[in-house]
Each structure stands twice: as C-alpha cells, then as structure tokens.
Amino acid sequence: MKKLFIAILCFATSWAQAQEVVSAKQLLTNLAEAVHSRNFDASYVVVKGKAMEPYRWLHGKKDDTEVEFLSLLNGAGLEMVRVGNQVTYFEPQSEPYAIDTDSIAGPIPEVLFKDISVLESHYDFVLGGKGRIAGRAAQLVRIESKDENKYNYWLWVDVESSLLLKAAFVNQTGEMLEQLQLTHLSITEEPVAQLLEIAGRDFPKALPKVTTQAAKDAKDNWRIEWLPKGFELLKSDRHKLDLNNELADYYLFSDGLVDVSVFVQRPLPGKRPSGALTSGATTVYVHNSGRFDVSVVGNIPAMTAKSIAESVTRPL
C-alpha cells in the first residue's frame, strides 16, 4: 500500500511539473503571436548597471503586411524599420542599408518572436509568480539554463495582451544583471499614424547574401574546441576591427537565445594579461595566448567566455 501511495505521489508530481512546462511554454507562444498580430506603441529602457538606454517600439499591420519600428532615443540616434521580411537600418554618418530578415536585431532576443521550442533542449520553461509591471498585471516566465555555462532569462508577460512588459538576464544565484522594462504601452485597433507614414517611405534594396573567400578562410583558420551546449556557428568572416583597425577572423555563434562573437587576431604590441570586463550581462574576455589574441563577447558568464577563448587553436 505504501509503495502504491509513493507511486501515485510521484506520478502526480511529474504530471504537475509537465503541466507547468506546458503552461509556461504556452505563454511564450502567446507572446510571439501577440508581437506579430497586435498594433501597439511602446517605450522601454534597457538598464546595464548605471547605464540606461531608452527605446521607442512601434508595431502594426498595413494591408496584411507587418510594419515595425525601433529607435534608440539617446545619442546620435539609431532607427530600424521592418516592412514584411525586410529590415532597413538608419545609422548615424552612414548610408541606410537593408537586409532580408523577419526580425529586427534589437535588445530583445529574436527567438521570443518565433518558435520557442528550439530552446527546449538546453533550457527549461518555468512559471513564476504574478506581479504588476508598468501598471499592468504580469505573469513571470523563467527560461532556465540546464547548465551553469549560461545565464537564465526571465520574462514578465502582460496577462491581458500577452505582450512583453519586462525581461532580465539572471545569473545562477538569482541576481538580475541586465533588465529591460516597458515604461509605456498603448494597444490600439489601428496602427499609429507615425507607423503608417514610415511604411510609405522608399527603402533601399536588400543587400545580397554572399559567401566571400574571406569568410571561407576565416572558418578554416581556427578551431574553437569548446562551446556551451546548443551553440552553433551562424557566420564567419575576416574584417578590420573599428577599435584598432587590426585584421581579425570573426565568428558568430548562437544557441537561439544568446549570441556570442569570437575575434582572433595577431598579438597586439605590449604584454597584456588575459582578463574580462563586464557591463550588465555582457562579458568581454580577452585572451593573450602569446601567438595570437582571442576576444569573446556575449551575454555569458566570464568563466564561460574564458573557456571559449582558451579553447581556440590553429589547425595543424
């Protein structure tokens, strides 16, 4: 009888946990659907330590075509416009350019607007408590890394609209390292007038996707022997760094939620010790091997960045 009771208890616990995962995943699915279907005008801030970046975010539909606008409000200004599957970037002191993509590369991970199930192999979806964000009822959903090599990502979803109200990178001890929070959200029946005006602009043609010889060379020049589980190579090329005008081989990896950049170049003059700098959730780790320098940049723990940098070798 005792064994039967324990078996029933274990089954009930497993069932409850399964239900929680399904519910958390459903909230994330609802979020992706809401971002693509609703007309809204929002403002949010990204807080990294003492630094704060304010953004304006608009979304709507015109003749069944999605139109999205994201603008960084501080500094010289940066604007990104998505019309359907083309995103145009307007950057200070440079000509506008466009690329074929269905997502704007902003502070919010693109996977939250797509199929969240791609993260299930390396993250758990867990329901948290309810609260109030920007004057609206919110449900916490935690995207928890299955290992300690990555941060967790917590989201507060608007109970009424299913839109995002707050998000944060959180370390394994529960400390919030970097936060994004909406300060204003207006949901409307029709797209706001500014968005319709933006949709009527003339945009440059999207840049063609090409694989250059430099990209092929960069891919073959180095071996990155270790990466956290789930990370795959998205692109590689060879270009000069803005910081020092040095030629470097560049690699971009992603696990779907987090992007990590790796730069490999010849050693710079002077002996510099290896080490990390952090800002919010972003880590910059520079490793001096003696024969070459490796820089790793991404929203990952410093020890993870260090392990990636130290794993880089030159093929024999």
ABEGO torsion letter per residue (X at the ends): XAAAAAAAAAAAAAAAAAAAAAAAAAAAAAAAAAAAABBBBBBBBBBBEABBBBBBBBBBBBGGBBBBBBBBABEAEBBBBBBEABBBBBBBGBBBBBBBBABBBBABBAAAABBAAAAAAABBBBBBBBBBBGGBBBBBBBBBBABAABBBBBBBBBAAAGBBABBBBBBAAGBBABBBBBABBBBBABBBAAAAAAAABBBBBBBBBBBBAAAAAAAAABBBABBBBGBBBABBBBBBBAAAGBBBBBBBBBAGABBBBBBBBBBBBEBBBBEBBBBEABBBBBBBAGABBBBBBEBBBAAAAAAAAAABBBBX
